[in-house]
Amino acid sequence: SLGGVFGLLRAGVFLGLAVLVIRFMELAEEPWWEEASLRPYAERIADTVKHYAELGTQYLQDQPGVPSVRI
């Protein structure tokens, strides 16, 4: 069951990254994306992935002796 939990988390991260790519490529205005029934959930996951990526970046920048990382 622990493997199933990690599998769901991994799928969520991949889904979030895919939505971030869709936003980056400006495909979010496409009709197929606007009409997607699971879009609100996918966008919430993408916002969460982006939030934790920013926290990780900030953590790495605050560490002494670690080269600064810019995203």
N, C-alpha and C positions, 0 to 999 in steps of 0.2 A: 504494500500500500504506500510505502514511502517513495518508491519509484514512481508510482502514479502521481503523487503530489509534485515531485520534481518535474515530471513530464508535463503536467499542466502549467507549472510555472515557466518552464522553458517555452512552451507553446505561446503563453501570454507575452513573453519577451519578444519572440519572433513576430507575433502579431503587432505589437506596439512598434517595433522597428519598421515593419512594412507600412504601417500607417504614417510614420514619420517620413518615410521615403515618398509616399503618395503626396503628403503635404509639401515636401521639398520640391517635387516635380510639378507642383501646382495642378495636380489631378483632382483635388478635392472639389472642384466646381463641376466636374463631369457628372452627367445625369446618372450613370450607373453607380457612382459613389454616393450621390445625394439620396438615391432611392434605396440604398442598401439597408436592410432591416436591422442588421447588427452594428451599423455604423456608430451609434452613440456609445455602445460598449467598447468598441475598438478604439474610438477616440479617447475615451476615459483611460484605457490601458496605455495608449500612446502618451498621454499627459503624465501618467505615473512613471513610465519608463524615462521620459525626458526629465522629470523632477529628480529621480534618483541618479541619473547620469550627471546632472548639474551638481548634486550633492557630492558625488564621487570626485568630480573635477575639482570642486572647491576643497575637498579633503586633501587631494594630491597637491594642490597649490600651497596649502598651509603646512605641509611637511617639510622640515628642514633637510637640506641635502638632496632633495628630489627636484630634478629640472621641472620648470613650470610647464604646464600643459594647457593649451588653448583650444577650445572647441568652438 
